[in-house]
Amino acid sequence: MPKAKKKKERTPATMSAAGLMSFFEEEIEGIEIKPEIVIISAIALMTIVIMAHLGLFAF
């Protein structure tokens, strides 16, 4: 009678998202800026740079 093969026990791989969630749950000290402010300031900076490139500012 053939012997039954034993299955190797595997531990399930940890999901990378679980590690990211635990990272963001930690409270980090520092400057807190809303994402809306970052996006608005980036758009404003791009607009100023484009206007300066086109010569709309007289420096």
Backbone atoms as SQL, in Angstrom:
CREATE TABLE atoms (id INTEGER PRIMARY KEY, chain TEXT, resi INTEGER, resn TEXT, atom TEXT, x REAL, y REAL, z REAL);
INSERT INTO atoms VALUES
  (1, 'A', 1, 'MET', 'N', 0.833, -1.169, 0.000),
  (2, 'A', 1, 'MET', 'CA', 0.000, 0.000, 0.000),
  (3, 'A', 1, 'MET', 'C', 0.887, 1.245, 0.000),
  (4, 'A', 2, 'PRO', 'N', 0.655, 2.222, -0.946),
  (5, 'A', 2, 'PRO', 'CA', 1.497, 3.423, -0.974),
  (6, 'A', 2, 'PRO', 'C', 1.187, 4.334, 0.201),
  (7, 'A', 3, 'LYS', 'N', 2.235, 4.976, 0.660),
  (8, 'A', 3, 'LYS', 'CA', 2.065, 5.902, 1.781),
  (9, 'A', 3, 'LYS', 'C', 1.502, 7.223, 1.263),
  (10, 'A', 4, 'ALA', 'N', 0.640, 7.808, 2.033),
  (11, 'A', 4, 'ALA', 'CA', 0.058, 9.112, 1.666),
  (12, 'A', 4, 'ALA', 'C', 1.096, 10.198, 1.920),
  (13, 'A', 5, 'LYS', 'N', 1.193, 11.115, 0.971),
  (14, 'A', 5, 'LYS', 'CA', 2.140, 12.212, 1.136),
  (15, 'A', 5, 'LYS', 'C', 1.620, 13.188, 2.180),
  (16, 'A', 6, 'LYS', 'N', 2.525, 13.608, 3.019),
  (17, 'A', 6, 'LYS', 'CA', 2.146, 14.593, 4.033),
  (18, 'A', 6, 'LYS', 'C', 2.203, 15.984, 3.415),
  (19, 'A', 7, 'LYS', 'N', 1.185, 16.736, 3.676),
  (20, 'A', 7, 'LYS', 'CA', 1.165, 18.108, 3.199),
  (21, 'A', 7, 'LYS', 'C', 2.017, 18.967, 4.115),
  (22, 'A', 8, 'LYS', 'N', 2.798, 19.824, 3.495),
  (23, 'A', 8, 'LYS', 'CA', 3.600, 20.748, 4.295),
  (24, 'A', 8, 'LYS', 'C', 2.692, 21.844, 4.818),
  (25, 'A', 9, 'GLU', 'N', 2.843, 22.134, 6.070),
  (26, 'A', 9, 'GLU', 'CA', 2.043, 23.212, 6.647),
  (27, 'A', 9, 'GLU', 'C', 2.696, 24.538, 6.295),
  (28, 'A', 10, 'ARG', 'N', 1.909, 25.417, 5.729),
  (29, 'A', 10, 'ARG', 'CA', 2.401, 26.732, 5.368),
  (30, 'A', 10, 'ARG', 'C', 1.685, 27.785, 6.191),
  (31, 'A', 11, 'THR', 'N', 2.449, 28.775, 6.547),
  (32, 'A', 11, 'THR', 'CA', 1.805, 29.911, 7.189),
  (33, 'A', 11, 'THR', 'C', 1.356, 30.843, 6.083),
  (34, 'A', 12, 'PRO', 'N', 0.184, 31.417, 6.197),
  (35, 'A', 12, 'PRO', 'CA', -0.282, 32.309, 5.125),
  (36, 'A', 12, 'PRO', 'C', 0.610, 33.543, 5.023),
  (37, 'A', 13, 'ALA', 'N', 0.865, 33.958, 3.807),
  (38, 'A', 13, 'ALA', 'CA', 1.695, 35.141, 3.589),
  (39, 'A', 13, 'ALA', 'C', 0.955, 36.381, 4.097),
  (40, 'A', 14, 'THR', 'N', 1.689, 37.210, 4.747),
  (41, 'A', 14, 'THR', 'CA', 1.056, 38.428, 5.240),
  (42, 'A', 14, 'THR', 'C', 0.811, 39.364, 4.073),
  (43, 'A', 15, 'MET', 'N', -0.309, 40.018, 4.099),
  (44, 'A', 15, 'MET', 'CA', -0.646, 40.946, 3.029),
  (45, 'A', 15, 'MET', 'C', 0.114, 42.245, 3.256),
  (46, 'A', 16, 'SER', 'N', 0.628, 42.810, 2.191),
  (47, 'A', 16, 'SER', 'CA', 1.383, 44.046, 2.333),
  (48, 'A', 16, 'SER', 'C', 0.483, 45.197, 2.774),
  (49, 'A', 17, 'ALA', 'N', -0.787, 45.129, 2.417),
  (50, 'A', 17, 'ALA', 'CA', -1.700, 46.200, 2.811),
  (51, 'A', 17, 'ALA', 'C', -1.880, 46.234, 4.328),
  (52, 'A', 18, 'ALA', 'N', -1.801, 45.097, 4.949),
  (53, 'A', 18, 'ALA', 'CA', -1.960, 45.061, 6.404),
  (54, 'A', 18, 'ALA', 'C', -0.823, 45.828, 7.077),
  (55, 'A', 19, 'GLY', 'N', 0.381, 45.707, 6.536),
  (56, 'A', 19, 'GLY', 'CA', 1.512, 46.444, 7.084),
  (57, 'A', 19, 'GLY', 'C', 1.357, 47.937, 6.882),
  (58, 'A', 20, 'LEU', 'N', 0.807, 48.333, 5.734),
  (59, 'A', 20, 'LEU', 'CA', 0.613, 49.751, 5.476),
  (60, 'A', 20, 'LEU', 'C', -0.446, 50.335, 6.391),
  (61, 'A', 21, 'MET', 'N', -1.482, 49.565, 6.649),
  (62, 'A', 21, 'MET', 'CA', -2.539, 50.056, 7.525),
  (63, 'A', 21, 'MET', 'C', -1.997, 50.284, 8.926),
  (64, 'A', 22, 'SER', 'N', -1.178, 49.365, 9.420),
  (65, 'A', 22, 'SER', 'CA', -0.652, 49.553, 10.766),
  (66, 'A', 22, 'SER', 'C', 0.315, 50.740, 10.803),
  (67, 'A', 23, 'PHE', 'N', 0.999, 51.026, 9.674),
  (68, 'A', 23, 'PHE', 'CA', 1.890, 52.178, 9.636),
  (69, 'A', 23, 'PHE', 'C', 1.095, 53.472, 9.743),
  (70, 'A', 24, 'PHE', 'N', -0.013, 53.560, 9.010),
  (71, 'A', 24, 'PHE', 'CA', -0.784, 54.792, 9.013),
  (72, 'A', 24, 'PHE', 'C', -1.612, 54.958, 10.284),
  (73, 'A', 25, 'GLU', 'N', -1.787, 53.907, 11.033),
  (74, 'A', 25, 'GLU', 'CA', -2.532, 54.033, 12.282),
  (75, 'A', 25, 'GLU', 'C', -1.679, 54.695, 13.363),
  (76, 'A', 26, 'GLU', 'N', -0.354, 54.665, 13.190),
  (77, 'A', 26, 'GLU', 'CA', 0.510, 55.285, 14.181),
  (78, 'A', 26, 'GLU', 'C', 0.401, 56.796, 14.057),
  (79, 'A', 27, 'GLU', 'N', 0.477, 57.453, 15.193),
  (80, 'A', 27, 'GLU', 'CA', 0.390, 58.909, 15.185),
  (81, 'A', 27, 'GLU', 'C', 1.790, 59.472, 15.010),
  (82, 'A', 28, 'ILE', 'N', 1.940, 60.302, 13.991),
  (83, 'A', 28, 'ILE', 'CA', 3.238, 60.879, 13.680),
  (84, 'A', 28, 'ILE', 'C', 3.202, 62.365, 14.007),
  (85, 'A', 29, 'GLU', 'N', 4.217, 62.813, 14.727),
  (86, 'A', 29, 'GLU', 'CA', 4.286, 64.228, 15.072),
  (87, 'A', 29, 'GLU', 'C', 4.842, 65.004, 13.890),
  (88, 'A', 30, 'GLY', 'N', 4.409, 66.214, 13.751),
  (89, 'A', 30, 'GLY', 'CA', 4.917, 67.061, 12.678),
  (90, 'A', 30, 'GLY', 'C', 3.818, 67.948, 12.141),
  (91, 'A', 31, 'ILE', 'N', 4.122, 68.572, 11.017),
  (92, 'A', 31, 'ILE', 'CA', 3.171, 69.486, 10.405),
  (93, 'A', 31, 'ILE', 'C', 2.078, 68.670, 9.723),
  (94, 'A', 32, 'GLU', 'N', 0.843, 69.011, 10.012),
  (95, 'A', 32, 'GLU', 'CA', -0.288, 68.342, 9.377),
  (96, 'A', 32, 'GLU', 'C', -0.918, 69.311, 8.387),
  (97, 'A', 33, 'ILE', 'N', -0.907, 68.934, 7.114),
  (98, 'A', 33, 'ILE', 'CA', -1.470, 69.764, 6.062),
  (99, 'A', 33, 'ILE', 'C', -2.551, 68.960, 5.359),
  (100, 'A', 34, 'LYS', 'N', -3.672, 69.591, 5.115),
  (101, 'A', 34, 'LYS', 'CA', -4.757, 68.919, 4.417),
  (102, 'A', 34, 'LYS', 'C', -4.350, 68.674, 2.966),
  (103, 'A', 35, 'PRO', 'N', -4.771, 67.567, 2.384),
  (104, 'A', 35, 'PRO', 'CA', -4.436, 67.283, 0.985),
  (105, 'A', 35, 'PRO', 'C', -4.945, 68.353, 0.016),
  (106, 'A', 36, 'GLU', 'N', -6.080, 68.962, 0.337),
  (107, 'A', 36, 'GLU', 'CA', -6.635, 69.998, -0.531),
  (108, 'A', 36, 'GLU', 'C', -5.691, 71.194, -0.625),
  (109, 'A', 37, 'ILE', 'N', -5.079, 71.553, 0.488),
  (110, 'A', 37, 'ILE', 'CA', -4.156, 72.687, 0.507),
  (111, 'A', 37, 'ILE', 'C', -2.922, 72.374, -0.330),
  (112, 'A', 38, 'VAL', 'N', -2.440, 71.158, -0.254),
  (113, 'A', 38, 'VAL', 'CA', -1.261, 70.763, -1.034),
  (114, 'A', 38, 'VAL', 'C', -1.568, 70.834, -2.527),
  (115, 'A', 39, 'ILE', 'N', -2.732, 70.336, -2.933),
  (116, 'A', 39, 'ILE', 'CA', -3.107, 70.337, -4.347),
  (117, 'A', 39, 'ILE', 'C', -3.301, 71.769, -4.850),
  (118, 'A', 40, 'ILE', 'N', -3.985, 72.600, -4.076),
  (119, 'A', 40, 'ILE', 'CA', -4.225, 73.989, -4.481),
  (120, 'A', 40, 'ILE', 'C', -2.906, 74.751, -4.594),
  (121, 'A', 41, 'SER', 'N', -2.012, 74.558, -3.641),
  (122, 'A', 41, 'SER', 'CA', -0.730, 75.268, -3.700),
  (123, 'A', 41, 'SER', 'C', 0.119, 74.774, -4.868),
  (124, 'A', 42, 'ALA', 'N', 0.051, 73.491, -5.199),
  (125, 'A', 42, 'ALA', 'CA', 0.799, 72.973, -6.347),
  (126, 'A', 42, 'ALA', 'C', 0.265, 73.558, -7.652),
  (127, 'A', 43, 'ILE', 'N', -1.058, 73.642, -7.782),
  (128, 'A', 43, 'ILE', 'CA', -1.658, 74.231, -8.981),
  (129, 'A', 43, 'ILE', 'C', -1.294, 75.713, -9.086),
  (130, 'A', 44, 'ALA', 'N', -1.317, 76.424, -7.956),
  (131, 'A', 44, 'ALA', 'CA', -0.957, 77.844, -7.959),
  (132, 'A', 44, 'ALA', 'C', 0.503, 78.026, -8.372),
  (133, 'A', 45, 'LEU', 'N', 1.391, 77.185, -7.862),
  (134, 'A', 45, 'LEU', 'CA', 2.802, 77.276, -8.224),
  (135, 'A', 45, 'LEU', 'C', 3.001, 76.997, -9.714),
  (136, 'A', 46, 'MET', 'N', 2.321, 75.982, -10.237),
  (137, 'A', 46, 'MET', 'CA', 2.422, 75.681, -11.668),
  (138, 'A', 46, 'MET', 'C', 1.930, 76.856, -12.509),
  (139, 'A', 47, 'THR', 'N', 0.838, 77.484, -12.077),
  (140, 'A', 47, 'THR', 'CA', 0.291, 78.624, -12.813),
  (141, 'A', 47, 'THR', 'C', 1.270, 79.788, -12.820),
  (142, 'A', 48, 'ILE', 'N', 1.883, 80.066, -11.688),
  (143, 'A', 48, 'ILE', 'CA', 2.853, 81.156, -11.603),
  (144, 'A', 48, 'ILE', 'C', 4.068, 80.867, -12.478),
  (145, 'A', 49, 'VAL', 'N', 4.544, 79.643, -12.477),
  (146, 'A', 49, 'VAL', 'CA', 5.712, 79.290, -13.291),
  (147, 'A', 49, 'VAL', 'C', 5.393, 79.411, -14.778),
  (148, 'A', 50, 'ILE', 'N', 4.218, 78.947, -15.190),
  (149, 'A', 50, 'ILE', 'CA', 3.822, 79.056, -16.601),
  (150, 'A', 50, 'ILE', 'C', 3.676, 80.518, -17.001),
  (151, 'A', 51, 'MET', 'N', 3.063, 81.324, -16.139),
  (152, 'A', 51, 'MET', 'CA', 2.899, 82.750, -16.448),
  (153, 'A', 51, 'MET', 'C', 4.255, 83.445, -16.535),
  (154, 'A', 52, 'ALA', 'N', 5.192, 83.076, -15.673),
  (155, 'A', 52, 'ALA', 'CA', 6.526, 83.673, -15.724),
  (156, 'A', 52, 'ALA', 'C', 7.263, 83.228, -16.987),
  (157, 'A', 53, 'HIS', 'N', 7.061, 82.004, -17.388),
  (158, 'A', 53, 'HIS', 'CA', 7.689, 81.506, -18.602),
  (159, 'A', 53, 'HIS', 'C', 7.164, 82.227, -19.841),
  (160, 'A', 54, 'LEU', 'N', 5.899, 82.567, -19.835),
  (161, 'A', 54, 'LEU', 'CA', 5.302, 83.258, -20.963),
  (162, 'A', 54, 'LEU', 'C', 5.586, 84.750, -20.948),
  (163, 'A', 55, 'GLY', 'N', 6.217, 85.254, -19.904),
  (164, 'A', 55, 'GLY', 'CA', 6.597, 86.653, -19.827),
  (165, 'A', 55, 'GLY', 'C', 5.474, 87.551, -19.347),
  (166, 'A', 56, 'LEU', 'N', 4.549, 87.021, -18.588),
  (167, 'A', 56, 'LEU', 'CA', 3.442, 87.826, -18.104),
  (168, 'A', 56, 'LEU', 'C', 3.785, 88.629, -16.846),
  (169, 'A', 57, 'PHE', 'N', 4.966, 88.374, -16.282),
  (170, 'A', 57, 'PHE', 'CA', 5.426, 89.141, -15.129),
  (171, 'A', 57, 'PHE', 'C', 6.547, 90.066, -15.609),
  (172, 'A', 58, 'ALA', 'N', 6.574, 91.277, -15.114),
  (173, 'A', 58, 'ALA', 'CA', 7.629, 92.225, -15.487),
  (174, 'A', 58, 'ALA', 'C', 8.601, 92.349, -14.328),
  (175, 'A', 59, 'PHE', 'N', 9.608, 91.503, -14.325),
  (176, 'A', 59, 'PHE', 'CA', 10.634, 91.559, -13.274),
  (177, 'A', 59, 'PHE', 'C', 11.855, 92.232, -13.805);
